[in-house]
Amino acid sequence: MKEIIRRPEDYLLEPYSRVLIPDADSGTFTALLLEFPGCLAQGDTPAEAYENLEGAAREWIRAAIDLQQEIPSPSQSHSFSGRILLRLPKSLHRQSALTAEREGVSLNQFIVSTLAEKVGAFELYNKVTKKLDQRIHQAITNAAVFVFDEQYIGLMRFDEPNNLTVDAAKVNPRKEPEKK
């Protein structure tokens, strides 16, 4: 039987969950495709973020295919009834029931709110970590540019239009401090 080969574009016609997150600080937007771990893109407008996400998703799918990994199906294709059977240790069941009673809510409400807090904290952690990574990268880039400028200013010249060279004979990367 002949294997049907799907293109990344074919996958993206399916109802995958795309999420848009505005960043009030920078005024930009981040778009995520939830079913594809790590698949995200940014843009100055929502439309640009979604357009960039489609390109990132195509590359994500190509990489997964090249690595012979399974492409996740859209989460909408799974049905969720809102009901789960939960098994937990008797001691945790007792502690949860006592805490719910103390808070004046049902055990079900207590478990739902506790899970919602955990999921929200996880999402906040991911957002803060991403922002921190961006700021660290920017600080490192700024420091590298500053060091380059300090070491090579005055040693650079244009031999011809758009051809910058550094006079290597004048560069002494291990310059000893002057003795007084």
Phi, psi and omega in degrees: 000138183279133180281134178275124180261124180258143176272157177306323180299326179295317178298319186287353174281346178283161186280066176285152183276113177252132184236138178247129181237115177282146176248105184297327182294312185262344182078009180262179180229142175246132177246138181236148169248106193299324184285343182253102183304129177081003181271106179210163179208160179237162176198163179284338178231162176302319181297318179294320179297316179294320178297316178295325178296320180298319177295316179296321181294319177300316179293323177300314181294315179302315180296318179296319179295315179300325180272005180057040176262154179285138177274124181298147176277159179300141182294336179293340180283346175270140178261137179239121183275342185089001179243137175223152173261124186242126175251131179214161180299149181303321181296320178290321177301313181297312180299319180295316180297318179295319179294317178299317179297317178299323180276354177074030178232166177287161177300320179299313179298319180299314181295317179297314181293324178295317177296319180297320177298316181296314180296317178297318179296320179297316179295319178296316178303314180297319181293316180294318179299317179297315180297318179296317177301318179296317181292322177296315179301316180295319180296319179295317179298314179298318180295319180295319178296318180298314180298316179300312180301316182295323184279325192247359179298135181088346179261355184262148176208159176260113178289321178210168182309131177065020177237096183269131176232157178246132179287096186296332181294335182267354182271126177233090185295338181251045182296124179282146177295143180292137179270140181259000000 
